[in-house]
Every structure is written in structure tokens, then in C-alpha cells.
Amino acid sequence: MTDQAVDTDGARPAGRAADEGRFLGRTRELKELRADIERAGLDTLSGRKAPRARVLLIAGRPGSGRTALAEELARQVAHRYDDGVLRARLSGHDGTPVPVERIARELLGALGLPTPAGATEDDLCEALRAALADRRTLVLLDDAADAEQVDALLPDTPECLVVAVSGGPLTGISDVRPCTLGGLDTRSAVELLSRFTGSVRITVDPRAAESLVEECQAQPAALRLAGGWLAARPKATVADLAKQLNTESDESTPLRRVFGLVYASLSAPDARMLRLLSLAPAGQVDPHTASALAGCSVGDARTALDGFAGLGLLRALTSPLPQYEVPGCLHPLLEALAETQDRPGELQLARARMLERTVRLLQSCRTITETDNPEAREKLQAMPRSMRFSNPRAAEDWLRVRRPALLAAARLAVADGELDTLARRLMSQLVKAMVAHFGTQAAAPDLYGIHRLVLDVAERQNLPREQAAALLNLGDLDARTGRTREALVRYRAALDAGRRANDPYAAGRAMESVGGAHLELGDFDRAADWFGRALAQCLARDDRTGAARLYGRIATAHTYAGRYGEALRNWRAAVTGHRKSGDVAAQARALSEVARVQEYAGRPEESLETCHEAVELARRAEDVRLQAALQLRLADTLERLGDPASAQLHRGSAERLLGGEASQAEEPPEESAEGSAGVEDSKQDGDACEIRSARPED
């Protein structure tokens, strides 16, 4: 099969239908769980109001159907909880506990609430509890590793219900009675088999079906694999499979025995691909991931994945894109096979191919947003068709759906330690793609985590330039979320790293950022001093645009400190710099700040004249909003000078410029328009600084 463009077709694989249908069995367990919701707790019995949400625990081994039971319970009682159901998985596909901070962030995101970048675990958990305090919500926490994870996420209200799924008891959480799962009842287990095999093969030999159920100990995961094996062999009887399992000499679990039988039936290429799926980040697989791991075409990978789903080896996810999940109960088996049957070098090569493919897909995802750029169009056309997106919306959908796997890929690549070059390229492209499609502000929580990973790699590899870039970006995100002192520490560390790298750009950026942090903290003398140091760097590099911006930032610090003479001198230097660089709009904004400072200094006539000059420059720059803001400033100045008639004329001009919405043309804040522009330029440079750590061709 030939490669196709990145597939956004959500059609379900053929094997998916076998898993669909009503929930089977567990009638007794459901009855007990529902009764437990109504049961009086220890607090109620003692006459006290329950301080926290009731916790129901479903305990069982992976493959016992514990998650399916939790979902069925949630479906049956969801109507009681007006604010809906929240879901989170507390362990990774490989059993590694997920940090509580990440879980709380995802739950807050599901509620549509802000999750500040870099917020601590305690802050996020407190925000989650506050959000749920006045809600009636059912919270489903799947695959909990320990009681501490669940306890940190418990709502402080009895109006909510928590359904936790775990492998054992959650010791430490009071008033919890576990519902421990064994196998399905025989009737339900036989019906589950019949969904794969059809009813005829069960009806002709019901005793064989019951024998097969017994061999599988009625465990749903083992029964699905057995059903998939039978579905792929229409001529095989149920008795044949039961006999094969019965003759197995080892004393392993039923799941392991059935899996071994299914695995042995695969062709060598399919068996190899299945083993390599244990390397898939977050256990989520799409055709491109499988293609890269196995080194085959995307079309062949899609066919193989559909076949695995039909056999019960993968779970097809409900998604607008073809996407599958490695069941948690099978991941250890696949991982063990990969370690014993594939050489370490082959596994590392497969990881490298997967990361390289991910880097190229992210590059394509970002480039599709730059189709007005001839160079970007040429780069996009040079990519294989299988890695090109049809339009920006398709690229954004892919990025949104694959986001958990992409972030997991970055974490795994950094943890691996042997693929740092690919890890750096992956994180660079991931930052660019997220900023292009979601914007810096919306992507900030994810970007914070990525930049921390970049910092880990830079420190491990002793790369001071990349270290400086990561610290600058982390500092910018800290500053945007109000953690100015934390940002200041990052900026100073970035300055040290920039000096070690002998990188004047990074050092200058760090100096300016240190100055901006001091300005935010109200230390105007230090702010002006650090802006001055950054200015010296710009002048040494003959960076006229940067120098003009920094003159404005120095002037802003002096203005705040009440040193209007120094402020005017620096603003005039900024005006001169913008005039020499030909930036008329920036020149107009700087002149408007000169007028502001002149008014602060008690020189309204000079301010009026300067403001007229700024209006003319804004008109030449075709900056309508700045023109309107300056007209309003003129009106205010004229009123203070006792000329209300002229003031009214300028207000009318502002209204006409904005179509009668002059109230929206607010004047720039007291940290001037020029100063604010400098801050934004600095933030954008932070992203560029991070991107510089990648290879030039990326």
C-alpha cells in the first residue's frame, strides 16, 4: 500500500465492532457500589457532616475489567451529578505514577479553568478543590498507584463522588471499602466470547465454551484475546483453543498464556511491530508511530494496527484520527518480549526513527501555518506526502489529539539520555508548533514543562547557550504569571550561562530581563542600571533597534522614579534611534511618551506641541489606534490649559477614527507604550532564543 497524507479520517477499524455493545456482568458489584454511595459514613454516624467527597474503590488486577466497571458505574449514576464527570489516569501505561501536579492541571483544564504555567502541585490541588467546592461532580480516578495520589485530589465537599480504580487497597484514606474484582460470571464471559466468534460456534459446543472461560479464569482481557484468536480462524473450534491452553505446561497467568498463543500466530514482521509498540510514548499509537518504529510504510502500519485491534492486542480509541492504545495489562508482556528478542541497538534505532518522524511531523505541522512564505511552501513541498497536512486546521487537530503522546515523547527522550540531540530538536519543534497553533499564552503550561526538559538536557550536556535560552524562557513564563522574584533568579542564572557561552545576545537579553524584573518589583534604580548594561551590549553589537527600545525602558524607569529630566533625555534618544532605523510607528510612540513626561514635569505647552508632532507621525504610520489615543491625550491637555472647545474637537476626531468607539482608545499605561513593546519584544526573543538551540535546518 502506498503512503498517504497525514490521515484525519476517524473511521473505526474493523475489529472495533467486537468490543462494542452493552456492558456485561458485574451485577452484584454494581449493586454493592451503588449501595455504598448511599451508605452512611463514619462522620455521619458520629453526628458530624462529612468534610470530603465519598470515595468508592474498585480494586483488581490489570485485565480484570476494573476500568470498564468504573465507567459503567459512572454512566449509571451520572444523572445525579449535574456538573458532569471528570476523568484522569493516575499511572502511565507502563505503571509509572503520574505526578499529581500534572493530573490536577489536566482536571482544571477539563473544567475550563486557567492553569498558570509553573504553578506548584499544592497551588494546583488547592485550585482544583476550590473549583469543585460548589459543584456536584463525579471524579473517576483510574489506575491509582497509591493513596497519596488520590488524597491530594479529593474534593472538600460531600456533594462530589470519587470513584478510584487501583490494584489494591488505598490505605490512608478513611471510610473506603474496596470492591475487589475476580472473574466475570460464566454466562457473561461466554457472551463476551460470542461477540468475537459469533453465537453459532458457542451454541454447538457450550461445554467447550465454558471450559475456555475456566482456562481464562473469566478474566475479560484474556477472553478478548481468546475471542480475537478464534475470530481470525473461522475453522478453529472453541474446544481446540481450550485444549491448547490446557496443555500449556507453564504455570503463568491465563492472560500470559493466551497472549503467548496469539503472539505466536503473528507473522514475523507483525510480531516485531507489536513488540516495538511497547516504545510508544504514553502507550498511544498512530500509523506514523508504528511506521517509524517498524520501518515500514504508513499504509502497512495502519493495516497491521487494525489487525492488532481485531485480535484484542490494541484498543482503538474514540478519536478524530486513527489512534490506538496499548492495554496496560499487555504492556509489561510486550516490553519483556522486546528486551529478550530485540538487541538494545535495534531498540535504540527504533526510538531514534520514531523521534525523527515526530520531529518531521511537527515541522510540517508548524510550516503549514506559514504558507504565505515562499521558503516555507518550498520546504513543505519537499516533505514526503505522508507527512504533509492538507490545511492548518488538520495540522492543529493532529497536534491537539497527539499532544499527550508528544509531551510524553519529549519526557522519554530526555529521560533516555542517549538521544539528547534528537530530544533537543523534538522540543524545539514542539515549542514552535504549539506557539504557531495555540499561541504562547494558551500553550504556556506545556511550554513551561518543555523548557524545564531543555534545561535538564543543557545541564547534562554542559551546553551553556541552551541553558541560558531555557532559563530565559522559564523566567519569561514565571514573570507572566506574577512570580517576579522567581523570574529574577532565572534571569540572573541565564546571564551567568550566557557569559559562560560567550553569547552577547543571550547575555544582553538576560540583562534586559533582570532590569524588567526589578522594574516590576519597584526597584527603579536597579532597573535603570540593568537596562543600561543591556544598552551597552546593544551598542557594542550595533543593534540600533534594540538600543532604541532600551533607551525607552531606561526612560520608563526614570519616569517611575520621578527623574523627568533623565527620562526626557532617554526618550529623545529613543526617538532618534527609531528615526534612524526608519520605524515611524515606534518613533510616534516614543514621541507620545516624551509628551507624557513633559506633562508630568509641568510643561503642558511643550507637551501639546510634542503631541501634535506624534499625531502626525502616527498618521504617516497609519496607526489608527495610536492616532486616536494621542487625540484623546491632546484633548485632556487642552482641557487642563483651559481650552474646552479645542478639546472637544480632538475628542470628535478620536471618535471618528474609531467609528464612534473612542472609549476603547485608552491611552497607554504608565509603563509606556514603548516600554510595553520592549517587554513583548523581549518575550518573543525568548522563544527565538530557545529555537536557536536546534539545528539550523529545523
GUVEX-743256 format. One record per residue (C-alpha): residue in three letters; x, z, y. Coordinates in steps of 0.25 Angstrom, whole numbers, plus 5000, padded with zeros to 4 digits. Each point is the difference from the previous one (the first is absolute). Layout:
<sites>
> residuo/xx/zz/yy
> ALA/X/Z/Y
...
</sites>
This chain:
<sites>
> residuo/xx/zz/yy
> MET/5000/5000/5000
> THR/5005/4997/5014
> ASP/5003/5010/5011
> GLN/4988/5002/5009
> ALA/5000/5005/5014
> VAL/4998/5015/5002
> ASP/4987/5002/4993
> THR/4989/5007/5008
> ASP/4989/4997/4989
> GLY/4994/5013/4995
> ALA/4994/4995/4987
> ARG/5001/5010/4989
> PRO/5008/4997/4988
> ALA/4993/4996/4987
> GLY/5003/5013/4993
> ARG/4994/5008/5011
> ALA/4985/4999/4995
> ALA/5004/5008/4988
> ASP/5002/5013/5008
> GLU/4987/4998/5009
> GLY/4987/5007/4997
> ARG/4994/5013/5000
> PHE/5008/5013/4998
> LEU/5001/5004/4985
> GLY/4998/5014/4995
> ARG/5005/5013/5005
> THR/4985/5005/5002
> ARG/5004/5014/4997
> GLU/5012/5001/5009
> LEU/4992/4994/5011
> LYS/4989/5010/4998
> GLU/5010/5011/5001
> LEU/5006/4995/5012
> ARG/4987/4998/5008
> ALA/4996/5014/4996
> ASP/5013/5005/5005
> ILE/4997/4995/5014
> GLU/4988/5009/5000
> ARG/5007/5012/4994
> ALA/5002/5012/5009
> GLY/5014/5002/5003
> LEU/5008/5013/5000
> ASP/4998/5001/5015
> THR/4985/4999/4999
> LEU/4999/5010/4989
> SER/5008/5010/5009
> GLY/4990/4997/5012
> ARG/5010/4992/5008
> LYS/4999/4986/5005
> ALA/5009/4990/4993
> PRO/5011/4997/5009
> ARG/5004/4987/4994
> ALA/4995/4988/4992
> ARG/4996/5001/4985
> VAL/5011/4994/4991
> LEU/4996/4993/4987
> LEU/5011/4997/4991
> ILE/5000/4989/4989
> ALA/5012/5003/4991
> GLY/5005/4990/4990
> ARG/5012/4992/4995
> PRO/5002/4986/5006
> GLY/4992/4990/4993
> SER/4989/5010/4997
> GLY/4990/4994/5010
> ARG/5001/5011/5010
> THR/5001/4992/5012
> ALA/4987/4992/4996
> LEU/4993/5013/4998
> ALA/5004/5005/5014
> GLU/4995/4986/5005
> GLU/4987/5001/4993
> LEU/4997/5014/5004
> ALA/5003/4996/5015
> ARG/4990/4989/4998
> GLN/4989/5009/4995
> VAL/5001/5010/5011
> ALA/5005/4992/5012
> HIS/4986/5000/5006
> ARG/5001/5015/5002
> TYR/5012/4997/5009
> ASP/4996/4993/5013
> ASP/5014/4997/5005
> GLY/5004/4993/4987
> VAL/5012/5000/4990
> LEU/5014/5001/5003
> ARG/5010/4996/4989
> ALA/5015/5003/4999
> ARG/5010/4999/4989
> LEU/5010/5012/4999
> SER/5010/4994/4991
> GLY/5007/4986/4999
> HIS/4998/4991/4988
> ASP/5013/5006/4994
> GLY/4995/5014/5001
> THR/5008/5004/5013
> PRO/4992/5009/5009
> VAL/4996/4993/5013
> PRO/5004/5008/5013
> VAL/4989/5008/5006
> GLU/5003/4994/5013
> ARG/4997/4986/4995
> ILE/4987/5004/4994
> ALA/4995/5007/5012
> ARG/5004/4988/5008
> GLU/4992/4990/4991
> LEU/4988/5009/5000
> LEU/5000/5001/5015
> GLY/5001/4985/5001
> ALA/4988/4999/4991
> LEU/4992/5008/5009
> GLY/5004/4991/5012
> LEU/5008/5011/5007
> PRO/5014/4999/5006
> THR/5012/5004/4992
> PRO/5012/5002/5010
> ALA/5013/4994/4996
> GLY/5010/5010/4995
> ALA/4989/5011/4999
> THR/5004/5012/4991
> GLU/4993/5003/4987
> ASP/4994/5013/5006
> ASP/4995/4992/5012
> LEU/4993/4989/4992
> CYS/4994/5010/4990
> GLU/4994/5008/5012
> ALA/4995/4988/5006
> LEU/4993/4996/4987
> ARG/4994/5014/4998
> ALA/4995/4999/5014
> ALA/4994/4986/4998
> LEU/4993/5005/4988
> ALA/4995/5013/5006
> ASP/4987/4994/5005
> ARG/4998/4990/4989
> ARG/4993/4999/4987
> THR/5010/4993/4991
> LEU/5004/4998/4986
> VAL/5015/4999/4998
> LEU/5005/4994/4987
> LEU/5015/5004/4997
> ASP/5005/4992/4989
> ASP/5012/5003/4991
> ALA/5004/5013/5007
> ALA/5014/5005/4996
> ASP/4998/5015/5003
> ALA/4991/5010/5007
> GLU/5009/5000/5013
> GLN/4996/4985/5003
> VAL/4985/5003/4998
> ASP/5000/5013/5008
> ALA/5007/4993/5012
> LEU/4988/4990/5001
> LEU/4988/5009/4998
> PRO/4990/5000/5011
> ASP/4997/5013/5006
> THR/4985/4999/4998
> PRO/4990/5002/4989
> GLU/4993/4987/5004
> CYS/5010/4992/4994
> LEU/5003/4998/4985
> VAL/5014/4997/4994
> VAL/5001/4993/4986
> ALA/5014/5001/4995
> VAL/5006/4993/4988
> SER/5012/5005/4993
> GLY/5008/5001/4987
> GLY/4997/5015/4999
> PRO/4995/5013/5008
> LEU/5003/5001/5015
> THR/5005/5015/4999
> GLY/4999/5006/5014
> ILE/4987/4994/5005
> SER/4989/5011/4998
> ASP/4987/4998/4994
> VAL/5003/4987/4992
> ARG/4995/4997/4986
> PRO/5007/4988/4994
> CYS/4991/4990/4992
> THR/5010/4996/4989
> LEU/4998/4986/4994
> GLY/5002/4996/4986
> GLY/4996/4987/4994
> LEU/4987/4993/5002
> ASP/4988/5002/4991
> THR/5000/4991/4988
> ARG/4988/4992/5005
> SER/5006/4997/5014
> ALA/5013/4997/4994
> VAL/4994/4989/4991
> GLU/4993/4995/5012
> LEU/5012/4999/5008
> LEU/5007/4992/4988
> SER/4988/4991/5000
> ARG/5002/4996/5014
> PHE/5012/4993/4996
> THR/4997/4995/4986
> GLY/4985/4997/5002
> SER/4989/5007/4992
> VAL/5001/4991/4987
> ARG/5014/5005/4995
> ILE/4995/5014/5002
> THR/4987/4999/4994
> VAL/5005/4993/4987
> ASP/5009/5012/4997
> PRO/4996/5012/5008
> ARG/5009/5009/4991
> ALA/5012/4993/5003
> ALA/4997/5001/5015
> GLU/4999/5015/4998
> SER/5013/5000/4993
> LEU/5007/4993/5011
> VAL/4994/5010/5010
> GLU/5005/5011/4992
> GLU/5014/4994/4999
> CYS/5000/4999/5015
> GLN/4995/5014/5001
> ALA/4988/4994/5009
> GLN/5010/4999/5012
> PRO/4995/4990/5010
> ALA/5013/4993/5003
> ALA/5004/4999/4985
> LEU/4986/4994/4997
> ARG/5002/4990/5012
> LEU/5013/4995/4994
> ALA/4994/4999/4986
> GLY/4988/4992/5006
> GLY/5009/4991/5007
> TRP/5008/4997/4988
> LEU/4987/4997/4992
> ALA/4995/4991/5011
> ALA/5012/4992/5000
> ARG/4999/4998/4985
> PRO/4985/4996/4997
> LYS/5003/4998/4985
> ALA/5006/5014/4998
> THR/4991/5011/4995
> VAL/4998/5014/5006
> ALA/5004/5005/4986
> ASP/5013/4992/5001
> LEU/5004/5007/5012
> ALA/4996/5014/4995
> LYS/5009/4998/4988
> GLN/5012/4995/5008
> LEU/4999/5013/5008
> ASN/4998/5009/4988
> THR/5012/4994/4993
> GLU/5009/5003/5012
> SER/5011/5010/4995
> ASP/5004/5007/5013
> GLU/4993/5012/5006
> SER/4998/4995/5014
> THR/4988/5000/5008
> PRO/4988/4991/4998
> LEU/5003/4993/5013
> ARG/5014/4998/4997
> ARG/4997/4994/4986
> VAL/4989/4990/5006
> PHE/5009/4996/5011
> GLY/5011/4997/4990
> LEU/4991/4991/4992
> VAL/4995/4993/5013
> TYR/5014/4999/5005
> ALA/5006/4994/4987
> SER/4989/4989/5001
> LEU/5005/4994/5013
> SER/5010/4989/5001
> ALA/5014/5003/5004
> PRO/4998/4995/5015
> ASP/4987/5008/5001
> ALA/5006/5012/4994
> ARG/5012/4999/5009
> MET/4991/4999/5013
> LEU/4991/5012/4995
> ARG/5013/5008/4999
> LEU/5005/4996/5014
> LEU/4986/5004/5006
> SER/5005/5014/4999
> LEU/5009/4997/5012
> ALA/4988/4996/5009
> PRO/4999/5009/5012
> ALA/4988/5010/5000
> GLY/4996/4994/4987
> GLN/4993/4988/5007
> VAL/5003/4986/4995
> ASP/4996/4987/5006
> PRO/5004/4986/4995
> HIS/5012/4999/5010
> THR/5006/5014/4995
> ALA/4998/4996/4985
> SER/5006/4986/5003
> ALA/5012/5006/5007
> LEU/5003/5011/4989
> ALA/4999/4990/4989
> GLY/5006/4988/5007
> CYS/4988/4991/4997
> SER/4990/4992/5008
> VAL/4989/5007/5008
> GLY/4990/4992/4992
> ASP/5005/5004/4987
> ALA/5001/5014/5005
> ARG/4986/5000/5004
> THR/4996/4995/4986
> ALA/5008/5011/4993
> LEU/4994/5011/5009
> ASP/4986/4995/4996
> GLY/5004/5001/4986
> PHE/5005/5014/5001
> ALA/4987/5004/5007
> GLY/4992/4995/4989
> LEU/5008/5008/4990
> GLY/4998/5013/5008
> LEU/5015/5000/5003
> LEU/4997/4999/5015
> ARG/4988/5004/5009
> ALA/4995/4989/5009
> LEU/4998/5006/5014
> THR/4988/4997/5009
> SER/5007/4993/5011
> PRO/4999/4987/5008
> LEU/5013/4996/4994
> PRO/5004/4999/4985
> GLN/5006/5014/4998
> TYR/5002/5008/4987
> GLU/5004/5014/4997
> VAL/5009/5006/4989
> PRO/4991/5011/4994
> GLY/5007/5013/5002
> CYS/4999/5004/4985
> LEU/5008/4987/4996
> HIS/5011/5000/5011
> PRO/5009/5010/4992
> LEU/4999/4991/4988
> LEU/5004/4988/5008
> GLU/5011/5007/5007
> ALA/5006/5005/4986
> LEU/4999/4985/4994
> ALA/5007/4995/5013
> GLU/5011/5010/4999
> THR/5002/4997/4985
> GLN/4998/4985/4999
> ASP/5006/4995/5013
> ARG/5014/5002/5005
> PRO/5002/5008/5013
> GLY/5006/4988/5007
> GLU/4987/4992/4996
> LEU/4991/5011/5006
> GLN/5008/5000/5013
> LEU/5000/4985/5001
> ALA/4984/5000/4998
> ARG/4999/5011/5011
> ALA/5009/4991/5009
> ARG/4991/4988/4997
> MET/4988/5008/5004
> LEU/5006/5005/5013
> GLU/5005/4987/5004
> ARG/4986/4994/4997
> THR/4994/5011/5008
> VAL/5009/4997/5012
> ARG/4997/4985/5000
> LEU/4985/5003/4999
> LEU/5001/5010/5012
> GLN/5008/4990/5008
> SER/4989/4989/4997
> CYS/4989/5011/5004
> ARG/5007/5002/5013
> THR/5004/4986/5003
> ILE/4985/4995/4999
> THR/4997/5007/5013
> GLU/5011/4992/5007
> THR/4994/4986/4998
> ASP/5002/4997/5015
> ASN/5015/5001/4998
> PRO/5006/4987/4994
> GLU/5011/5007/4994
> ALA/4991/5010/4993
> ARG/4991/4988/4995
> GLU/5012/4993/4994
> LYS/5005/5013/4993
> LEU/4985/5001/4994
> GLN/5000/4986/4995
> ALA/5014/5002/4993
> MET/4994/5011/4992
> PRO/4994/4997/4986
> ARG/4985/4997/5000
> SER/4998/5012/4991
> MET/5005/5009/5011
> ARG/4992/4994/5012
> PHE/4988/5006/5006
> SER/4988/4991/5004
> ASN/4998/5007/5013
> PRO/5003/5013/5008
> ARG/4987/5007/4994
> ALA/5004/4997/4986
> ALA/5014/5006/5003
> GLU/4994/5012/5006
> ASP/4991/5002/4988
> TRP/5011/4999/4991
> LEU/5008/5010/5008
> ARG/4989/5010/5001
> VAL/4997/4999/4985
> ARG/5014/5001/4995
> ARG/5004/5011/5010
> PRO/5001/5011/4990
> ALA/5008/4992/4991
> LEU/5009/4995/5011
> LEU/5003/5014/5005
> ALA/5002/5005/4986
> ALA/5010/4988/4998
> ALA/5008/5005/5013
> ARG/5001/5014/4995
> LEU/5004/4996/4986
> ALA/5011/4990/5005
> VAL/5006/5011/5008
> ALA/4999/5011/4989
> ASP/5007/4990/4991
> GLY/5012/5000/5008
> GLU/5006/4987/4994
> LEU/4992/4990/5008
> ASP/5002/5005/5014
> THR/5003/4986/5006
> LEU/4986/4995/4994
> ALA/4994/5014/5004
> ARG/5004/4998/5015
> ARG/4995/4985/5000
> LEU/4987/5005/4994
> MET/4998/5011/5010
> SER/5003/4991/5012
> GLN/4990/4989/4995
> LEU/4990/5011/4998
> VAL/5001/5005/5014
> LYS/4999/4986/5006
> ALA/4988/4996/4992
> MET/4993/5013/5002
> VAL/5002/5000/5015
> ALA/4996/4985/5001
> HIS/4987/5002/4992
> PHE/4996/5014/5004
> GLY/5007/5004/5012
> THR/5011/5011/5003
> GLN/4990/5010/5003
> ALA/4991/4998/4988
> ALA/5011/4999/4990
> ALA/5008/5012/5006
> PRO/4998/5009/4989
> ASP/5005/4990/4990
> LEU/5011/4996/5009
> TYR/5005/5014/5001
> GLY/5002/5002/4985
> ILE/5007/4986/4999
> HIS/5010/5004/5011
> ARG/5003/5013/4993
> LEU/5003/4992/4988
> VAL/5009/4991/5008
> LEU/5007/5012/5005
> ASP/5002/5005/4986
> VAL/5007/4987/4996
> ALA/5008/5000/5013
> GLU/5005/5014/4998
> ARG/5003/4997/4985
> GLN/5008/4987/5003
> ASN/5006/5005/5013
> LEU/4994/4990/5009
> PRO/5000/5006/5014
> ARG/4994/4988/5006
> GLU/4988/5000/4991
> GLN/5000/5015/5001
> ALA/4999/4999/5015
> ALA/4988/4990/4999
> ALA/4992/5009/4991
> LEU/5002/5012/5008
> LEU/4996/4992/5013
> ASN/4987/4995/4993
> LEU/4997/5014/4994
> GLY/5003/5006/5014
> ASP/4990/4990/5007
> LEU/4989/5003/4990
> ASP/5002/5015/5002
> ALA/5000/4998/5015
> ARG/4987/4992/4999
> THR/4993/5012/4992
> GLY/5004/5010/5010
> ARG/5012/5006/4992
> THR/5009/4998/5012
> ARG/5011/5011/4996
> GLU/5001/4994/4986
> ALA/5001/4986/5006
> LEU/5012/5005/5009
> VAL/5007/5006/4988
> ARG/4999/4986/4993
> TYR/5004/4992/5013
> ARG/5013/5009/5001
> ALA/5003/4998/4985
> ALA/4998/4985/5003
> LEU/5010/5000/5011
> ASP/5010/5006/4991
> ALA/4998/4990/4990
> GLY/5000/4988/5010
> ARG/5013/5005/5005
> ARG/5006/5001/4986
> ALA/4995/4986/4997
> ASN/5006/4995/5014
> ASP/4987/4994/5003
> PRO/4998/5000/5015
> TYR/4985/4995/4998
> ALA/4996/5012/4991
> ALA/5008/5010/5009
> GLY/4993/4995/5013
> ARG/4987/5000/4993
> ALA/5002/5014/4996
> MET/5005/5005/5013
> GLU/4987/4994/5007
> SER/4991/5007/4989
> VAL/5007/5013/5003
> GLY/4997/4998/5014
> GLY/4986/4997/4997
> ALA/4998/5012/4992
> HIS/5006/5009/5011
> LEU/4990/4993/5010
> GLU/4989/5004/4991
> LEU/5004/5014/4999
> GLY/5001/5001/5015
> ASP/5015/5001/5001
> PHE/5002/4990/5011
> ASP/5014/5002/5003
> ARG/5005/4998/4986
> ALA/4990/4988/4998
> ALA/5007/4993/5013
> ASP/5014/5003/4994
> TRP/4997/4994/4986
> PHE/4993/4988/5007
> GLY/5013/4998/5008
> ARG/5009/5001/4988
> ALA/4991/4989/4993
> LEU/5000/4992/5013
> ALA/5016/5000/5000
> GLN/4999/4994/4985
> CYS/4990/4989/5005
> LEU/5009/4997/5012
> ALA/5012/4999/4991
> ARG/4993/4990/4990
> ASP/4995/4992/5013
> ASP/4986/5003/4995
> ARG/4992/4998/5013
> THR/4986/5001/4995
> GLY/5004/5014/4993
> ALA/5007/5004/5013
> ALA/4988/4997/5009
> ARG/4991/5008/4990
> LEU/5009/5012/5000
> TYR/5001/5000/5015
> GLY/4985/5002/5000
> ARG/5001/5011/4990
> ILE/5010/5007/5008
> ALA/4991/4999/5012
> THR/4989/5005/4993
> ALA/5008/5013/4996
> HIS/5004/5002/5015
> THR/4985/4998/5004
> TYR/4995/5011/4991
> ALA/5011/5009/5005
> GLY/4996/4997/5015
> ARG/5013/4993/5003
> TYR/4993/4988/5007
> GLY/5013/4994/5007
> GLU/5007/4999/4986
> ALA/4987/4994/4994
> LEU/4999/4990/5011
> ARG/5014/4996/4999
> ASN/4999/4998/4985
> TRP/4986/4992/5001
> ARG/5007/4991/5009
> ALA/5011/4997/4991
> ALA/4989/4998/4989
> VAL/4993/4990/5009
> THR/5014/4992/5003
> GLY/5002/5000/4985
> HIS/4987/4994/4996
> ARG/5001/4990/5012
> LYS/5014/4995/4994
> SER/4994/4999/4986
> GLY/4988/4992/5005
> ASP/4989/5010/4995
> VAL/4990/4999/5011
> ALA/4990/5009/4994
> ALA/5010/5011/4997
> GLN/5005/4999/5015
> ALA/4986/5002/5005
> ARG/4998/5012/4991
> ALA/5013/5006/5005
> LEU/4996/4997/5015
> SER/4987/5007/4997
> GLU/5008/5012/4996
> VAL/5008/4999/5013
> ALA/4987/5001/5007
> ARG/4995/5012/4993
> VAL/5013/5008/5002
> GLN/5000/4996/5015
> GLU/4986/5006/5001
> TYR/5004/5012/4993
> ALA/5012/5001/5010
> GLY/4990/5000/5011
> ARG/5002/4986/5005
> PRO/4987/4993/4999
> GLU/5003/4988/5009
> GLU/5012/4996/4992
> SER/4992/5002/4987
> LEU/4989/4991/5005
> GLU/5010/4989/5004
> THR/5007/5001/4986
> CYS/4986/5000/4993
> HIS/4996/4987/5007
> GLU/5014/4994/4995
> ALA/4997/5005/4986
> VAL/4986/4993/5000
> GLU/5006/4987/5004
> LEU/5010/5001/4988
> ALA/4989/5004/4991
> ARG/4992/4988/5004
> ARG/5011/4991/4997
> ALA/5002/5006/4987
> GLU/4985/4998/4997
> ASP/4999/5015/4996
> VAL/4985/5002/5004
> ARG/4999/5015/4996
> LEU/5013/5003/5007
> GLN/4994/4993/5013
> ALA/4987/5008/4999
> ALA/5008/5013/4998
> LEU/5008/4997/5012
> GLN/4988/4996/5008
> LEU/4994/5014/4997
> ARG/5013/5007/5004
> LEU/4999/4992/5013
> ALA/4986/5005/5002
> ASP/5004/5014/4998
> THR/5012/5000/5009
> LEU/4991/4993/5011
> GLU/4990/5011/4999
> ARG/5010/5010/5002
> LEU/5005/4993/5012
> GLY/4986/5000/5006
> ASP/4996/4985/4998
> PRO/4988/5001/4990
> ALA/4995/4986/5004
> SER/5013/4993/4994
> ALA/5000/5010/4988
> GLN/4986/4995/4997
> LEU/5005/4985/5001
> HIS/5011/5003/4990
> ARG/4991/5007/4990
> GLY/4991/4988/5001
> SER/5012/4991/4996
> ALA/5003/5009/4988
> GLU/4986/4999/4995
> ARG/5000/4985/5001
> LEU/5013/4999/4993
> LEU/4994/5008/4988
> GLY/4986/4994/5001
> GLY/4993/5013/5005
> GLU/5008/5009/4991
> ALA/5010/5006/5011
> SER/4998/5014/4994
> GLN/5008/4995/4988
> ALA/5012/4996/5008
> GLU/5005/5014/5000
> GLU/5014/5002/5007
> PRO/5012/5002/4991
> PRO/5002/5015/4996
> GLU/5010/5008/5008
> GLU/5010/4996/4989
> SER/5001/4987/5007
> ALA/4996/4986/4994
> GLU/5014/4997/5000
> GLY/5004/5013/4993
> SER/4989/4998/4990
> ALA/5004/4986/4997
> GLY/5014/5005/4997
> VAL/4995/5009/4990
> GLU/4993/4989/4993
> ASP/5012/4991/5000
> SER/5007/5012/4994
> LYS/4990/5001/4989
> GLN/5000/4986/4997
> ASP/5015/5000/5000
> GLY/5000/5011/4989
> ASP/4993/4991/4991
> ALA/5010/4989/5003
> CYS/5011/5009/4997
> GLU/4994/5004/4987
> ILE/4999/4985/4996
> ARG/5015/4998/5004
> SER/5003/5007/4987
> ALA/4995/4989/4992
> ARG/5008/4987/4996
> PRO/4999/4989/5011
> GLU/4992/4990/4992
> ASP/4989/5010/4998
</sites>
